[in-house]
Amino acid sequence: MAVELCLLLLFCGSTISEVQPIYKPPPGTLDFGFVPAKTYDTGAYHEPGAIGILFKIVHAFLYLVQPNTFPQDLIRKIAQQQFGNTQGDYQKPENVVLTLQAIYYEIGFIVSAALGLLFILLLPLVGLCFCMCRCCDNCGGEMHQRQKKNADCQRSCFATFLFVASLIISVGVLCAYAANQHLTNQVRGAKKLVNSNFKDLKIFLNDTPAQIDYLVSQYNTTKDKALSDLNNVGPVLGTRVQEQLGKEVRPALDAALTMAGAIRETKEALENVSVSVEVLQEGTERLHANLTDVKMHLSNTLNDSACSAAQAASTCNIIRNSLAQLNINANFSGLPGVSSQLAKINDVLKIDLSSLVQKGYAAFNDTPDLVVNQTRNILSDIKSVLESIGSNITTFTRALPVQKILADLMLHLTQSEAYVQDYFPIVEQYDFYRWLGCLILCCMLVLILVFYYLGLLCGTCGYDKHASPTTRGCISNTGGNFLMAGVGFSFLFSWLLMIVVVLTFVTGGNVEKLVCEPFEDKNLFKVLDTPYLLNKHWKNYLAGVIFKNPNVDLTFEKVYSDCKENKGIYTSLHLEHLFNINELLNISMYTEDVALKIEHIQINLSKIILLDEIGKENLLNFSSSGIDGIDFSAYLTEINKSVTKVDLLSFANDLEARADQLPKGALENALKGHANNIRMIHNQQVVPLEQAMKYVKARSTLNQSIRLLKRTSSELMVKVKNVISAVNAAQDLINNNASQVIVQETKKYMDTIIGYFEQYTEWVKESISMEVAACKPIANVIDTAVDIFLCSYIADSVNTFWFGLGGSSMFLIPAIIFAVKLSKYYRRMDTEDVYDDSVEQW
C-alpha cells in the first residue's frame, strides 16, 4: 500500500507522457536541465574478508552434498499441490511422485542427516557399553599390561595419530569459533547498514515531491519558448511564408533585375561600339592615305625610262605587280552605325527599371510585418490557452493528496525505524545468548582437546621406557588419566554436539541451496513469478497486490532488476496501469485548442506588387530596341583582320632587295628611298595601330561590346517574355495561391509550437522512467535482507559453524580409539608380565 501511494506522486508529471507525437520535423531543442536527485548511501554488497575462504570451502562441500540444480518445477508443483485436504491425499500417485522427487533432490542432506542421527544414537550407546565393559575389567579396563617387543612403536603410532586427530579437531573448533564470532560481529555492525537503508528510503520519499515539482515547473520552459515564437510570429511564420513564396518570387525578381542590368550594359556596349569604331576609323583612314601616296610615287618611279632597259624591265614588272598589296586590310569605315539602337536604349533607360524591381523586393520583404499585423488577435488567444494549460497542471498537482500520502509513508517509515531501533538491542541480546551457547559447544570440544593435549604432554614427558608398567611415574600416569578423561567427555558431549550439527546442517544447507543460490541467479524470483502460485486466482501475484489486476505483466524478477539498475519506480512497477492520467489531465485537448487557433490564422498578401505595368512595358521596349538587327558578323570580321594586307617591313625589305638587282643609278636609289618610306609608315602608323593602348583598347572594347550585344540580342524577345511571365506567375501565386502556402507554413509553424510540448512530454516520460523516484533503495532493502543478512551473515556463518563443529565431532571417534589405546602405555598398572609375545586382549 505504501509503495502504491508513493508512486502516485509520479503521475502528476506523467500526465503528458501519453500524448502521441503530432509533428514530423524536429523543432529547436529545449533544455530542461537535470532532475534534482541525491545519491543513495547504501552499498548492498558484503565482503567477508579472510573468513570468505572458509565460506567457499563450505559452499564446495555443500555442492558435493547437493550437486543438483535449483528445482524450480518441483517447488512449483509442491507449492501448488494440495496436501492433507482430504484423507488419502498422500497416497495419490502424483503426490507420491512429488515426494520421491523431493527425496531424490534432498538425498544428499538426507544421507548426511541419517549418518548424523546414527552418530547421535550409537555413540552414547557405544560409550555406555564401553564403560560397562571396562567396569568388568574388559575392553582395556584391567590394570594389567602385557609386555611386547614393539610396544614403543605402537605407543609412538598411537600418540601420533591422536595428535593428528586432535589437531584436526582443533582446526574445526577454530573454524566454528571464527564463524560464531563473525556472525556476532556482523550483527553488531548491522545497525549501521539498517540505518543506511532507512536513510535512503527517507531520501526516496523526500526527494520525490521535489522531483515532481521540478517536472511541473519545467512546463514554463516549454511555455516561454512557445510564447517567444508567438511573439516573434513575424520572423518565424512570416519568414517561413516568405521563404516558400520566395522560391518563385525571388527568381522572377532576380530575372527582372538582371534584365535591368542588361539594359544598362547594352547602352554601355553601344556607346563603346560607337566610340571604338570612330577611333579605329581615324587611324585606318590616315594609314590608307599614306599608303596610297607611297603607292602613287612608287608607280611614278617605275614608269621611268630606266625601267625600260632590258636589265631592269623584269624587276620593275615584279615590283609593279606587287603594288596592289600596299593597302589597308581592316576597313572600319564601311561598318553600319548603331546610333538608332542607342537612341532607343536611351529612351528605355528614361524609366528606372531597377528602382521598380527594388520596390517589388521591398514589398515582398514586408511579409513578416504583414503577418504580425494580421495575427495579433489570434496570438492573444493562443497565449491564453498556454497560460490555462500551466494553470491546470498546477491545479491538478495541488489536488493530489501528495503531502498526505508522504506524511503517511514517512510516519510508517519512522515507526518501522523506531521499531527496529527498539528491538535491535533485544536482537543483540539474543545474539549474545546464541554466541554464548555456541561458545559453550566449542568449549566442550576445547575441554576434550585440553585433556588430550595434557594427556599427550604428560604421557610423553613423564614416560620412562626403563620403568615397568607397575612402576610408571606420577606424570605418566596422570597423562593416561587425562586421556581417559578426554574419552569420557567425548562420549558425554559428542551426541549433543552432533544434534546441533545435524539441525544447523539441514537448516543452513537448505537455506543456502534453496534461497541464497537461487536468489543470486534470480531463479527464486522465477518461482515467485509462477502464475497462480502464491494465489490460485491470480496469474501475476505482484500485479494483483498493487493494481488489483493480476493480468498485468508485472513480475518480481523484472521489478527487482529494474530497481537494481536504479530505474524510476514508475517504470519498475508499470504504474501506468494504476491510473488513467489522460482522463485526469489530457494535454492533447489543449494542444488541439492551440492547433485550432493557429489554423485560423489568415494572412492577405494581395497588397504586394512585384512589378507594375510600366516596368513590364519598359522590358518590352527593350526587346524592340533593334539591337538584334546589328550586323555582328561584319564587325567581328573586321576586328579579326590584320591592319594591312601585307607586312610592310617584309615588303620594304623585298623592295630594297630587288633594287639591288638593278644597275647602279637613280632608279636604284629611288626604289630604296621608297622602301625607307614604307618602313617609316610601318613604324609610325601600323605599329601604333597594333600596339598603342588607344587602338588596342578600342579594338578590345569593340570586340567585347559586339560579343556582349550579340549575346544579349540572342532571342531577346523570348527572354523578355519569359521574365514577364515569371513575374506574372509569381504575382499570381501571391494573389491567388498564397493562401495554400500560408496554410502549409502555418501547419509547419503549428507543428513547431506543438513540438515544444512533445519535447516536454518525452522529457517527462524519460525522466519518470529513469530519474524520478529511482527505486535503488528498494532493491537495496531486498539485498540487505536476503543477500547480506540472511545469506552472508547468517547462512554462511551457520554453515561454517556446523562444518567446523561437525568435522571436529567426527574426528572424536578416531581420537577415542587412539586415546584408549595410548592410555594403556601411560597409566600405572596393578600387575605386569615380564615378557609376553602373545597378542594383547582387551
HELIX and SHEET records of a PDB file:
HELIX    1   1 ALA A    2  LEU A    8  1                                   7    
HELIX    2   2 LEU A    9  CYS A   12  5                                   4    
HELIX    3   3 SER A   14  ILE A   16  5                                   3    
HELIX    4   4 GLY A   49  ILE A   51  5                                   3    
HELIX    5   5 GLY A   52  VAL A   65  1                                  14    
HELIX    6   6 GLN A   72  GLN A   80  1                                   9    
HELIX    7   7 ASP A   89  GLN A   91  5                                   3    
HELIX    8   8 PRO A   93  TYR A  105  1                                  13    
HELIX    9   9 ILE A  107  CYS A  135  1                                  29    
HELIX   10  10 ALA A  151  SER A  217  1                                  67    
HELIX   11  11 TYR A  219  ASN A  231  1                                  13    
HELIX   12  12 VAL A  233  VAL A  233  1                                   1    
HELIX   13  13 GLY A  234  GLY A  238  3                                   5    
HELIX   14  14 THR A  239  LEU A  302  1                                  64    
HELIX   15  15 SER A  305  SER A  308  5                                   4    
HELIX   16  16 ALA A  310  SER A  322  1                                  13    
HELIX   17  17 LEU A  323  GLN A  325  5                                   3    
HELIX   18  18 PHE A  332  GLY A  334  5                                   3    
HELIX   19  19 SER A  339  VAL A  348  1                                  10    
HELIX   20  20 LEU A  353  ASN A  365  1                                  13    
HELIX   21  21 THR A  367  GLN A  374  1                                   8    
HELIX   22  22 ARG A  376  ALA A  399  1                                  24    
HELIX   23  23 VAL A  402  GLY A  462  1                                  61    
HELIX   24  24 PRO A  469  THR A  471  5                                   3    
HELIX   25  25 CYS A  474  VAL A  511  1                                  38    
HELIX   26  26 GLU A  512  CYS A  516  3                                   5    
HELIX   27  27 GLU A  517  GLU A  520  1                                   4    
HELIX   28  28 ASN A  523  LEU A  528  1                                   6    
HELIX   29  29 TYR A  541  PHE A  547  1                                   7    
HELIX   30  30 PHE A  556  LYS A  564  1                                   9    
HELIX   31  31 ILE A  569  SER A  572  1                                   4    
HELIX   32  32 LEU A  575  HIS A  577  5                                   3    
HELIX   33  33 ILE A  581  LEU A  584  1                                   4    
HELIX   34  34 ILE A  587  GLU A  599  1                                  13    
HELIX   35  35 GLU A  613  SER A  623  1                                  11    
HELIX   36  36 ILE A  627  GLY A  629  5                                   3    
HELIX   37  37 PHE A  632  ASN A  640  1                                   9    
HELIX   38  38 LEU A  648  ASP A  660  1                                  13    
HELIX   39  39 ALA A  666  ILE A  681  1                                  16    
HELIX   40  40 HIS A  682  VAL A  686  3                                   5    
HELIX   41  41 VAL A  687  GLN A  691  1                                   5    
HELIX   42  42 MET A  693  SER A  713  1                                  21    
HELIX   43  43 LEU A  716  ASP A  732  1                                  17    
HELIX   44  44 LEU A  733  ASN A  737  3                                   5    
HELIX   45  45 ALA A  738  MET A  770  1                                  33    
HELIX   46  46 LYS A  776  ILE A  782  1                                   7    
HELIX   47  47 ASP A  783  ALA A  795  3                                  13    
HELIX   48  48 ASP A  796  MET A  810  1                                  15    
HELIX   49  49 LEU A  812  TYR A  826  1                                  15    
SHEET    1   A 2 HIS A 144  GLN A 145  0                                        
SHEET    2   A 2 THR A 831  GLU A 832  1                                        
END                                                                             
